[in-house]
Amino acid sequence: MGLIILLIVGGAIGWVASLIMRTDGQQGIVLNIVVGIVGALLAGFVVTPLIGGAPITSGVISLQSIIVSLVGAIVLLAIINLFRRGSVR
């Protein structure tokens, strides 16, 4: 059940991040889920130990973990855009 919740929340986070970065028209639902989950993983390993709390990948869904995962997904999309286009956008 935790994997299904992670996919749903990761998809939502990836979709919101793609709306913020204006890349929603270029990617589909699968890439939104991948960006959301990978961004959540990166932010969970890097940011969460610095500020405390539990990462979203541990199954704890709180406002703090969602915001940290969203920031991780936005940073991941910025890095992808930097390599793809040469600019963050």
Backbone bond lengths (Angstrom), bond angles and torsions (degrees), N, CA, C in turn:
res aa  C-N    CA-C-N  psi(-1)  N-CA   C-N-CA  omega(-1)  CA-C   N-CA-C  phi
1 M - - - 1.441 - - 1.522 111.30 -
2 G 1.321 117.23 -32.89 1.459 121.36 179.33 1.517 112.13 -64.50
3 L 1.338 116.76 -34.76 1.464 120.26 179.11 1.521 110.98 -67.75
4 I 1.309 117.21 -39.40 1.463 120.96 179.05 1.524 110.26 -65.27
5 I 1.320 117.17 -42.81 1.459 121.04 178.14 1.518 110.22 -64.43
6 L 1.337 117.32 -40.70 1.464 121.13 178.16 1.525 110.87 -62.52
7 L 1.321 118.08 -40.02 1.465 121.14 178.10 1.521 111.34 -65.90
8 I 1.319 117.14 -42.72 1.464 120.47 -179.27 1.531 110.86 -67.19
9 V 1.320 116.67 -48.56 1.461 120.44 -179.75 1.530 110.32 -67.28
10 G 1.328 117.25 -39.92 1.460 120.76 177.18 1.517 112.08 -62.58
11 G 1.319 116.94 -39.28 1.462 120.56 176.83 1.516 111.79 -64.59
12 A 1.333 116.18 -42.43 1.467 120.05 178.97 1.526 111.15 -65.92
13 I 1.321 116.72 -42.20 1.459 120.53 179.10 1.526 110.37 -65.90
14 G 1.321 117.59 -42.96 1.464 120.85 177.34 1.515 112.26 -62.93
15 W 1.340 117.16 -38.24 1.456 121.14 178.91 1.527 111.00 -66.05
16 V 1.342 117.03 -45.66 1.463 120.79 178.75 1.528 110.64 -63.72
17 A 1.332 117.06 -40.92 1.461 120.10 178.16 1.524 110.97 -63.91
18 S 1.327 117.58 -38.65 1.464 119.63 178.93 1.526 111.22 -70.23
19 L 1.324 117.92 -30.44 1.466 120.18 173.74 1.522 111.12 -67.83
20 I 1.323 116.57 -41.17 1.465 120.80 179.47 1.524 110.49 -65.69
21 M 1.322 116.93 -41.32 1.468 121.28 -178.59 1.535 112.69 -86.69
22 R 1.319 117.85 0.55 1.466 124.67 179.79 1.526 113.12 56.89
23 T 1.326 116.02 44.54 1.467 120.99 176.08 1.522 111.46 -120.04
24 D 1.326 117.43 15.45 1.460 120.85 -174.59 1.521 112.13 -65.55
25 G 1.321 118.46 -34.66 1.459 121.08 -178.77 1.520 113.12 -72.37
26 Q 1.314 118.12 -16.36 1.458 122.18 -175.98 1.519 113.26 -94.84
27 Q 1.299 117.46 -13.13 1.460 119.65 -176.10 1.513 110.02 -132.08
28 G 1.302 115.26 153.36 1.453 120.87 -178.74 1.509 111.87 -98.33
29 I 1.308 115.40 -168.63 1.460 122.02 -176.80 1.528 111.56 -66.35
30 V 1.330 116.55 -35.17 1.466 119.35 -178.76 1.522 110.28 -66.11
31 L 1.332 116.85 -45.17 1.465 119.27 179.00 1.525 111.05 -67.81
32 N 1.339 117.86 -32.56 1.460 120.12 174.73 1.529 110.95 -61.39
33 I 1.319 116.62 -43.63 1.470 120.66 178.84 1.519 110.64 -64.71
34 V 1.328 116.57 -44.03 1.471 120.32 -179.69 1.523 110.86 -63.00
35 V 1.342 116.72 -46.28 1.465 120.16 179.62 1.528 110.53 -63.20
36 G 1.327 117.39 -41.29 1.460 120.46 178.96 1.520 112.94 -63.11
37 I 1.325 116.57 -44.03 1.461 120.05 -178.26 1.526 111.59 -72.44
38 V 1.328 117.40 -44.66 1.469 120.09 179.61 1.531 110.16 -65.99
39 G 1.330 117.12 -40.57 1.464 120.01 175.94 1.517 111.61 -62.40
40 A 1.330 116.54 -39.39 1.463 120.40 177.74 1.528 110.98 -66.13
41 L 1.322 116.58 -39.09 1.467 119.93 177.78 1.524 111.40 -64.23
42 L 1.330 116.14 -48.20 1.464 119.71 -179.68 1.526 111.34 -61.84
43 A 1.319 116.29 -46.98 1.462 119.40 179.38 1.519 111.35 -66.52
44 G 1.329 116.70 -35.51 1.461 119.83 178.91 1.511 113.04 -64.18
45 F 1.332 116.03 -36.38 1.460 119.11 -179.60 1.522 113.00 -82.95
46 V 1.326 118.02 -27.73 1.464 120.82 -174.57 1.535 111.93 -98.80
47 V 1.321 116.96 -52.10 1.468 120.61 -170.88 1.517 112.73 -85.94
48 T 1.318 117.94 -42.22 1.463 121.13 -173.84 1.531 113.24 -58.70
49 P 1.330 121.13 -41.24 1.471 118.24 176.85 1.532 113.23 -64.36
50 L 1.319 116.89 -26.57 1.461 119.80 179.89 1.525 112.42 -74.68
51 I 1.341 116.80 -36.07 1.465 119.72 -176.56 1.524 113.02 -104.36
52 G 1.315 117.00 -7.39 1.459 120.14 -178.52 1.511 111.42 85.38
53 G 1.286 116.63 169.77 1.453 120.94 -179.33 1.520 111.07 99.48
54 A 1.315 114.83 -176.75 1.460 121.17 -178.10 1.530 109.39 -112.73
55 P 1.327 117.05 140.10 1.460 118.70 176.88 1.517 111.13 -72.08
56 I 1.316 116.24 159.93 1.460 121.43 -178.25 1.531 111.26 -66.68
57 T 1.318 116.60 -23.76 1.462 120.30 -179.57 1.520 112.68 -73.11
58 S 1.331 117.50 -13.09 1.467 119.92 177.46 1.521 111.71 -84.85
59 G 1.320 116.63 -3.34 1.454 120.28 178.75 1.508 113.70 98.93
60 V 1.321 117.20 -5.92 1.456 121.45 178.50 1.523 108.01 -89.16
61 I 1.324 115.64 116.61 1.458 119.47 179.40 1.523 107.80 -109.43
62 S 1.328 114.69 105.13 1.462 121.57 176.93 1.520 107.97 -128.76
63 L 1.309 116.39 171.05 1.457 120.31 180.00 1.527 110.47 -62.23
64 Q 1.326 116.63 -39.88 1.463 120.68 179.44 1.522 111.42 -62.81
65 S 1.321 118.01 -44.55 1.460 120.02 -178.40 1.525 111.47 -69.10
66 I 1.335 117.59 -33.52 1.464 120.35 177.88 1.526 110.47 -68.80
67 I 1.323 117.67 -42.37 1.468 120.73 179.42 1.516 110.73 -65.26
68 V 1.328 117.30 -42.93 1.462 120.59 178.55 1.527 110.32 -63.18
69 S 1.318 117.86 -40.96 1.461 121.56 178.31 1.526 111.22 -66.50
70 L 1.320 117.49 -37.77 1.463 121.37 177.68 1.524 110.51 -64.88
71 V 1.312 117.12 -43.31 1.466 120.54 177.32 1.525 110.11 -62.56
72 G 1.318 117.68 -40.90 1.467 120.89 177.49 1.521 111.85 -63.09
73 A 1.326 117.59 -40.24 1.462 121.17 178.72 1.526 111.15 -68.00
74 I 1.339 117.33 -37.96 1.464 120.57 177.72 1.523 110.53 -65.52
75 V 1.319 116.92 -43.10 1.463 120.31 177.89 1.532 110.44 -63.29
76 L 1.322 116.86 -41.40 1.458 120.30 178.15 1.520 111.23 -62.44
77 L 1.330 118.42 -43.07 1.458 121.06 177.02 1.523 111.54 -64.80
78 A 1.320 117.83 -36.43 1.460 120.58 176.96 1.523 110.94 -63.90
79 I 1.332 117.05 -40.97 1.466 120.68 178.30 1.522 110.48 -66.61
80 I 1.331 117.36 -41.35 1.467 120.76 178.26 1.526 110.07 -63.08
81 N 1.338 117.71 -43.93 1.461 120.80 178.23 1.512 111.98 -64.33
82 L 1.316 117.36 -35.39 1.460 121.27 179.05 1.521 110.92 -62.62
83 F 1.331 116.87 -42.47 1.460 119.71 179.07 1.525 112.21 -76.95
84 R 1.314 117.40 -34.17 1.457 121.15 -176.88 1.520 112.23 -75.30
85 R 1.337 117.40 -45.08 1.465 121.87 -174.22 1.506 114.70 -109.84
86 G 1.315 117.29 -19.00 1.448 120.42 -175.41 1.516 112.59 90.17
87 S 1.342 117.07 0.86 1.458 121.26 175.99 1.522 108.95 -144.70
88 V 1.322 115.55 154.66 1.463 119.56 -178.98 1.520 110.54 -73.61
89 R 1.303 117.82 -32.86 1.466 127.13 176.66 1.469 111.97 101.03
